[in-house]
Amino acid sequence: MTPLVVRPEPQNRALCRVLGDAGHRPVACPLLAFEAGAELFRLPELLGGLSPRDYVIGVSVQAVTFTDNALKAQGLHWPECHYVAVGDATGRAFAALGLQGVQVPEDPRSEGIISLPGLQRLEGRRVVILRGDGGRHMIAPTLTGRGARVDYCEVYRRRYHPDPEGHLAKSWQSSGVDSIIVTSGGLLQHLFQLAANSARDWLLSRLLIVPSIRVADQARMLGFTQVINAEGASNQALLNALDERKRNDRQ
């Protein structure tokens, strides 16, 4: 198959390599990059006063990476407290830093985070949520209602690549793209907006591989007719979903 891969670097290159090794013909087109967030300067204030009873929630690998880089630049260390990761990849990013006992809910949505047993009674505790610009809004009100003092910290920003002339969609069509791998709701929405009216029907008719039920529901609302939930954003999960469709097409 000829899948379009739009996730950011370096994950884009790694996924394309895995897909190519499996016999696919990926078309690499990163549509998103990340840059330092506006609130990194607040990290000493927000993390410095945490106790072992408090929580840090990382919503993505980028949240962990940008925070770690900022702490190192300031000669600071991660606090001794509880850590919660949104998704397995974020959990691995925390673990790679030597942080122990990171909690990763089975459901990577906000609903999974607020369902964790340790986050049900939070009187007198602090929670710091490391995220990008915008981000998840359900977590803070819920945890505040359970007695926690919750602070957001914008540690990175998303920068989506523009294409005002519509050249990208034309190049995807000429490359014979028959499927698209999208790893976040934000990327899906940007991809949809990039497709000019003349390419919209073509885009919506492609096989779409997504990482979660939430993004699958979003895709169907936009009008995509062939959506497969890979149940994860790892390279192997995305490859498995694409291979499953390839096997079905041969039957």
Secondary structure by P-SEA (a helix, b strand, c coil): cbbbbccccaaaaaaaaaaaaaccbbbbbbccccccccccccccccccccccccbbbbccaaaaaaaaaaaaaaccccccbbbbbccaaaaaaaaaacccbbbbbccccaaaaaacccccccccbbbbbbbccccccccaaaaaaaccbbbbbbcbbbbbbbbccaaaaaaaaaacccbbbbccaaaaaaaaaaccccaaaaaaacbbbbccaaaaaaaaaaccccccccccccaaaaaaaaaaaaaaaac
